[in-house]
Amino acid sequence: MSPAIAAKEGGRQRRAGSSSHHHCLDVRSEAPPAPRLCGDGRPRGEAEAPLLLLPPLPPEAGGPRGCRAELGSVLLLLVLYVLQGIPLGLAGSVPLILQSKSASYTDQAFFSFVFWPFSLKLLWAPLVDAVYVRRFGRRKSWLVPTQYVLGLFMLYLSTRVDLLLGDGEGRGPDVVALTVAFFLFEFLAATQDIAVDGWALTMLSRENVGYASTCNSVGQTAGYFLGNVLFLALESASFCNKYLRFQPQPRGIVTLADFLFFWGAVFLITTTLVALLKKENKELMPTKEETKGITDTYRLLFSIIKMPAVLTFCLLILTAKVGFSAADAVTGLKLVEEGVPKEHLALLAVPMVPLQIILPLIISKYTAGPQPLNTFYKAMPFRLLLGLEFAFLVWWTPKVKHEGGFPVYYYAVVLLSYALHQILLPIFLPLQCTPLGHLL
C-alpha cells in the first residue's frame, strides 16, 4: 500500500573476529577456530568450512546478566536504529511529493532505485566487517564516520532539496539529481545498518542478544514513522491549518529542507556522544568474533551463494513478490493522483504502528522451527488476492469522490485494506531471516 517500500532484504552479515594483532588498521587473515553451524554445537569438518556462520561462544564471565544490567546498551541500539529509519522514511515520502508535482510514473520508477542499497549491502558488508581501526573500535570505525557523513550530507541536502524538487514556476523536479542524492543517502544508511547489526552481537551478552532484533524492528519502525508520517503531516498546509494553526498559512509548519537540517544536526550530536562516551566491549571481541581477510571473506561468501539450496532460495526471493509488487508500489500514488490528500494517507499509517511492532512477535511463533517457510506458502494466495483488492480500490476511488473530498466510509475501507496488508506483510519475514542451517 505504501507508495515506496524500502527494501530490507539485504543479507545481514553475522561474522566474527579476533583482535589479537596490534596494528592500527586491521585486515585479518588468520584461520578461525573450529566452526559451528548456526550455533547448534556440532563441529564441522574441514571439507565443510564454507558453512561457517558463527564460532562457539564461551560462557559469560560473572554468570547471566539481566536486561536491566544492559539497559543502556539496549537503549543505545534503539536510538541507532531509529536514526537508521529516518533516511528510509524520508526517501519513502519523496514519491508522494513527486506525485503531487505531477511527476510521471517513469520518474517514479527511476526514483525507486534509491532503495537498492539495502538489498545490495551484502556486497560491501565483508569490507565493513574486515577493515577497522582497532584502537577506536571495530564497529565504531565505520559507525562514527558514516553517521558524521550522513549528518553533513543531510545539512548540505537541506540547502539544495527545494531546488531539486522544483520551484513550482515552470520548472519541475530534477528526478535524476534527486535519485542520485537519495541513493547516496540510503547507501550511507545501509552501511550504518551493517555496523550496528555487527556491534549488537558484542554490545549485548549472550542472554540479551535477542533484544537486538527487537530494537531493530521497533527502532526502524519508529524512525520510518518520524521520517515519513510525521514529516508528511507537518509539511502539509491543509493539515496544519486544520489541526495545528489558528490562522491559515500557505505552507506547512516544516519543509523537507527544514526536516533534513534538523535531523542532520541530530545525527552529528548523537554521533559525537557515541564516539566519546560509548566504548566497545573489547573483552568479548576475541571470543565472539573471528575475522577472515577480505579476499577470504568474499571467497567464502561466493562459495555459500553457489550452493544449490542457496541458489534456490535466492530464486525464491527474487520472484516471490512479482505478483503484487506493482500493486504495492503504485496504489498509494494512484490514490494521490485521484485526489486523496497525501497527508491523509500518511496518517492512516498511524494506527498500523502497533501492528507493525506486535505482529512480527506473534508470527515468529509460526515461522520458527525447521520449516519456517510453510506460513509463507500458505499466505501467498491471500497476498495475491490483496493486490486485486488494491486494484478495485483504485477503480472505486473517483466514484466516491465529492466536492468536499471523500466520505468517512471510504477512509475506513482504505484503513481496512492497509490493515490487511500489514497483517500479511510480516509473514514474508522468513524470506529475509531464514537461517542457512535450515536450507543446507
C-alpha positions, 0 to 999 in steps of 0.5 A: 500500500505504501507508495515506496517500500524500502527494501530490507532484504539485504543479507545481514552479515553475522561474522566474527573476529579476533583482535589479537594483532596490534596494528592500527588498521586491521585486515585479518587473515588468520584461520578461525577456530573450529566452526559451528553451524548456526550455533547448534554445537556440532563441529564441522569438518574441514571439507565443510568450512564454507558453512561457517556462520558463527564460532562457539561462544564461551560462557559469560564471565560473572554468570547471566546478566539481566536486561536491566544490567544492559539497559543502556546498551539496549537503549543505545541500539534503539536510538541507532536504529531509529536514526537508521529509519529516518533516511528510509522514511524520508526517501519513502515520502519523496514519491508522494511529493513527486506525485503531487508535482505531477511527476510521471510514473517513469520518474517514479520508477527511476526514483525507486532505485534509491532503495537498492542499497539495502538489498545490495549491502551484502556486497560491501558488508565483508569490507565493513566487517574486515577493515577497522581501526582497532584502537577506536573500535571495530564497529565504531570505525565505520559507525562514527564516520558514516553517521558524521557523513550522513549528518553533513550530507543531510545539512548540505541536502537541506540547502539544495532539496527545494531546488531539486524538487522544483520551484513550482514556476515552470520548472519541475523536479530534477528526478535524476539529481534527486535519485542520485542524492537519495541513493547516496543517502540510503547507501550511507544508511545501509552501511550504518545498518551493517555496523550496528547489526555487527556491534549488537552481537558484542554490545549485548551478552549472550542472554540479551542478544535477542533484544537486538532484533527487537530494537531493530524492528521497533527502532526502524519502525519508529524512525520510518514513522518520524521520517515519513508520517510525521514529516508528511503531516507537518509539511502539509498546509491543509493539515496544519491549518486544520489541526495545528494553526489558528490562522491559515498559512500557505505552507506547512509548519516544516519543509523537507529542507527544514526536516533534513537540517534538523535531523542532520544536526541530530545525527552529528550530536548523537554521533559525537556522544557515541564516539566519546562516551560509548566504548566497545566491549573489547573483552568479548571481541576475541571470543565472539568474533573471528575475522577472515581477510577480505579476499577470504571473506568474499571467497567464502561468501561466493562459495555459500551463494553457489550452493544449490539450496542457496541458489534456490532460495535466492530464486525464491526471493527474487520472484516471490513478490512479482505478483503484487509488487506493482500493486504495492508500489503504485496504489498509494500514488494512484490514490494521490493522483485521484485526489486523496490528500497525501497527508491523509494517507500518511496518517492512516499509517498511524494506527498500523504502528502497533501492528507493525511492532506486535505482529512480527512477535506473534508470527515468529511463533509460526515461522520458527522451527525447521520449516519456517517457510510453510506460513509463507506458502500458505499466505501467498494466495491471500497476498495475491488476492490483496493486490486485486483488492488494491486494484478495485480500490483504485477503480472505486476511488473517483466514484466516491469522490465529492466536492468536499473530498471523500466520505468517512466510509471510504477512509475506513475501507482504505484503513481496512485494506492497509490493515490487511496488508500489514497483517500479511506483510510480516509473514514474508519475514522468513524470506529475509531471516531464514537461517542457512542451517535450515536450507543446507 
